[in-house]
Amino acid sequence: MTGWFLLAVARVLLTLLGAASEQTGLDKTLKASTTKKRTHSLWRQGQYWHHPLPFMKEERLVLLMSAFGQLVAAQPLMTEMMGIL
């Protein structure tokens, strides 16, 4: 049961990371220049951006993590869970 909960939380966090990439405009690097709509789900974008985090240039990292922090803070359940941890 705990494993399923952790997977659900991870999925939400990756989705929020993907939303942060769209909010900051970083999602434009993931799609062809000819398309105007989303080509990858927010979850997939979050997966993409999660892997290079340790190697990302500082200005891009600060931009992405600031937006991510705001999105997480806007989710009452997430802030409550993080307060418990």
Backbone as CSV, one residue per row, in Angstrom:
resi,resn,N_x,N_y,N_z,CA_x,CA_y,CA_z,C_x,C_y,C_z
1,MET,0.816,-1.192,0.000,0.000,0.000,0.000,0.867,1.265,0.000
2,THR,1.907,1.298,0.801,2.791,2.461,0.865,3.483,2.699,-0.467
3,GLY,3.843,1.619,-1.148,4.507,1.743,-2.445,3.648,2.469,-3.465
4,TRP,2.350,2.154,-3.481,1.436,2.803,-4.418,1.317,4.291,-4.101
5,PHE,1.308,4.624,-2.828,1.217,6.022,-2.431,2.452,6.789,-2.894
6,LEU,3.626,6.195,-2.701,4.866,6.847,-3.124,4.900,7.032,-4.638
7,LEU,4.411,6.044,-5.369,4.351,6.174,-6.827,3.412,7.304,-7.239
8,ALA,2.298,7.425,-6.549,1.346,8.494,-6.854,1.959,9.865,-6.571
9,VAL,2.668,9.992,-5.462,3.319,11.265,-5.124,4.395,11.594,-6.159
10,ALA,5.165,10.594,-6.559,6.204,10.812,-7.572,5.585,11.276,-8.882
11,ARG,4.474,10.684,-9.252,3.799,11.067,-10.499,3.317,12.518,-10.425
12,VAL,2.760,12.903,-9.286,2.302,14.285,-9.115,3.484,15.250,-9.195
13,LEU,4.583,14.912,-8.541,5.752,15.798,-8.556,6.333,15.930,-9.961
14,LEU,6.390,14.837,-10.713,6.888,14.911,-12.090,5.949,15.726,-12.971
15,THR,4.657,15.582,-12.747,3.687,16.370,-13.511,3.849,17.860,-13.200
16,LEU,4.052,18.189,-11.937,4.273,19.590,-11.561,5.588,20.118,-12.146
17,LEU,6.599,19.282,-12.227,7.862,19.696,-12.853,7.643,19.976,-14.337
18,GLY,6.840,19.138,-14.984,6.496,19.388,-16.379,5.713,20.678,-16.548
19,ALA,4.800,20.939,-15.634,4.032,22.191,-15.672,4.964,23.389,-15.478
20,ALA,5.962,23.230,-14.619,6.941,24.304,-14.408,7.737,24.567,-15.679
21,SER,8.051,23.517,-16.418,8.791,23.710,-17.672,7.940,24.480,-18.678
22,GLU,6.633,24.221,-18.713,5.755,24.980,-19.603,5.617,26.422,-19.131
23,GLN,5.528,26.603,-17.836,5.360,27.947,-17.282,6.570,28.827,-17.595
24,THR,7.761,28.235,-17.618,8.994,28.994,-17.859,9.386,29.044,-19.330
25,GLY,8.686,28.285,-20.169,9.009,28.271,-21.595,10.047,27.243,-21.988
26,LEU,10.524,26.464,-21.036,11.521,25.443,-21.354,10.950,24.308,-22.190
27,ASP,9.629,24.171,-22.190,9.002,23.114,-22.984,9.230,23.311,-24.478
28,LYS,9.545,24.531,-24.895,9.764,24.807,-26.315,10.964,24.043,-26.860
29,THR,11.880,23.646,-25.987,13.046,22.886,-26.442,12.695,21.420,-26.714
30,LEU,11.503,20.987,-26.310,11.111,19.593,-26.464,10.229,19.343,-27.681
31,LYS,9.805,20.397,-28.369,8.889,20.181,-29.491,9.416,20.858,-30.747
32,ALA,8.898,20.412,-31.868,9.289,20.993,-33.143,8.838,22.448,-33.209
33,SER,9.565,23.244,-33.944,9.259,24.668,-34.008,7.967,24.956,-34.779
34,THR,7.447,23.974,-35.478,6.251,24.208,-36.293,4.948,23.955,-35.553
35,THR,5.016,23.377,-34.378,3.786,23.054,-33.648,3.515,24.070,-32.543
36,LYS,2.250,24.364,-32.342,1.858,25.335,-31.320,1.337,24.668,-30.052
37,LYS,0.907,23.413,-30.157,0.329,22.749,-28.994,1.319,21.773,-28.359
38,ARG,0.970,21.297,-27.195,1.816,20.382,-26.430,2.005,19.059,-27.193
39,THR,3.253,18.625,-27.275,3.538,17.342,-27.932,3.882,16.249,-26.926
40,HIS,4.217,16.630,-25.700,4.509,15.671,-24.626,3.627,16.017,-23.425
41,SER,3.153,14.993,-22.725,2.350,15.243,-21.525,3.206,15.950,-20.474
42,LEU,2.536,16.585,-19.521,3.274,17.251,-18.440,4.116,16.242,-17.672
43,TRP,3.576,15.040,-17.480,4.326,13.996,-16.779,5.597,13.626,-17.540
44,ARG,5.483,13.478,-18.860,6.646,13.124,-19.682,7.669,14.252,-19.672
45,GLN,7.197,15.487,-19.717,8.115,16.620,-19.640,8.843,16.633,-18.299
46,GLY,8.102,16.317,-17.230,8.733,16.229,-15.915,9.806,15.163,-15.865
47,GLN,9.534,14.019,-16.488,10.545,12.965,-16.561,11.789,13.467,-17.295
48,TYR,11.544,14.152,-18.405,12.660,14.652,-19.205,13.531,15.613,-18.402
49,TRP,12.911,16.537,-17.702,13.670,17.553,-16.971,14.264,17.029,-15.666
50,HIS,13.713,15.967,-15.125,14.237,15.419,-13.872,15.653,14.871,-14.047
51,HIS,15.899,14.184,-15.120,17.199,13.533,-15.319,18.385,14.505,-15.398
52,PRO,18.301,15.622,-16.118,19.474,16.510,-16.205,19.610,17.515,-15.061
53,LEU,18.744,17.473,-14.052,18.804,18.471,-12.975,20.199,18.642,-12.365
54,PRO,20.926,17.554,-12.063,22.244,17.748,-11.437,23.272,18.420,-12.356
55,PHE,23.030,18.401,-13.652,24.011,18.914,-14.613,23.550,20.192,-15.313
56,MET,22.402,20.708,-14.919,21.790,21.853,-15.582,22.543,23.139,-15.240
57,LYS,22.588,24.052,-16.210,23.183,25.365,-15.957,22.380,26.060,-14.863
58,GLU,23.084,26.819,-14.032,22.458,27.395,-12.843,21.269,28.299,-13.166
59,GLU,21.383,29.137,-14.190,20.279,30.053,-14.487,19.021,29.297,-14.919
60,ARG,19.180,28.217,-15.669,18.033,27.400,-16.077,17.474,26.637,-14.881
61,LEU,18.351,26.135,-14.027,17.931,25.399,-12.840,17.132,26.295,-11.891
62,VAL,17.617,27.504,-11.657,16.918,28.440,-10.772,15.552,28.788,-11.347
63,LEU,15.489,29.018,-12.649,14.227,29.335,-13.312,13.218,28.197,-13.141
64,LEU,13.650,26.977,-13.422,12.770,25.815,-13.346,12.361,25.507,-11.909
65,MET,13.309,25.531,-10.987,13.001,25.188,-9.598,12.151,26.261,-8.914
66,SER,12.301,27.521,-9.305,11.448,28.574,-8.746,9.997,28.355,-9.149
67,ALA,9.790,28.062,-10.430,8.426,27.795,-10.910,7.877,26.523,-10.270
68,PHE,8.710,25.499,-10.139,8.296,24.241,-9.518,7.893,24.464,-8.062
69,GLY,8.688,25.235,-7.332,8.380,25.527,-5.937,7.061,26.254,-5.784
70,GLN,6.786,27.192,-6.687,5.518,27.916,-6.639,4.341,26.986,-6.909
71,LEU,4.505,26.083,-7.879,3.432,25.149,-8.205,3.168,24.173,-7.061
72,VAL,4.227,23.679,-6.428,4.064,22.764,-5.288,3.398,23.500,-4.129
73,ALA,3.825,24.736,-3.881,3.247,25.518,-2.782,1.767,25.818,-3.015
74,ALA,1.349,25.847,-4.275,-0.052,26.133,-4.589,-0.955,24.919,-4.405
75,GLN,-0.368,23.760,-4.141,-1.135,22.527,-3.933,-1.238,22.261,-2.434
76,PRO,-2.389,22.486,-1.828,-2.526,22.341,-0.369,-2.117,20.951,0.138
77,LEU,-2.476,19.914,-0.578,-2.129,18.571,-0.128,-0.616,18.357,-0.138
78,MET,0.048,18.873,-1.154,1.503,18.718,-1.252,2.202,19.462,-0.124
79,THR,1.756,20.685,0.169,2.393,21.445,1.247,2.151,20.784,2.596
80,GLU,0.966,20.190,2.764,0.679,19.493,4.013,1.561,18.259,4.150
81,MET,1.726,17.507,3.063,2.573,16.307,3.111,4.032,16.664,3.348
82,MET,4.523,17.719,2.695,5.911,18.115,2.876,6.153,18.623,4.295
83,GLY,5.121,19.205,4.897,5.250,19.648,6.286,5.404,18.481,7.239
84,ILE,4.774,17.365,6.916,4.893,16.160,7.751,6.279,15.576,7.645
85,LEU,6.852,15.611,6.435,8.189,15.049,6.239,9.215,15.959,6.855
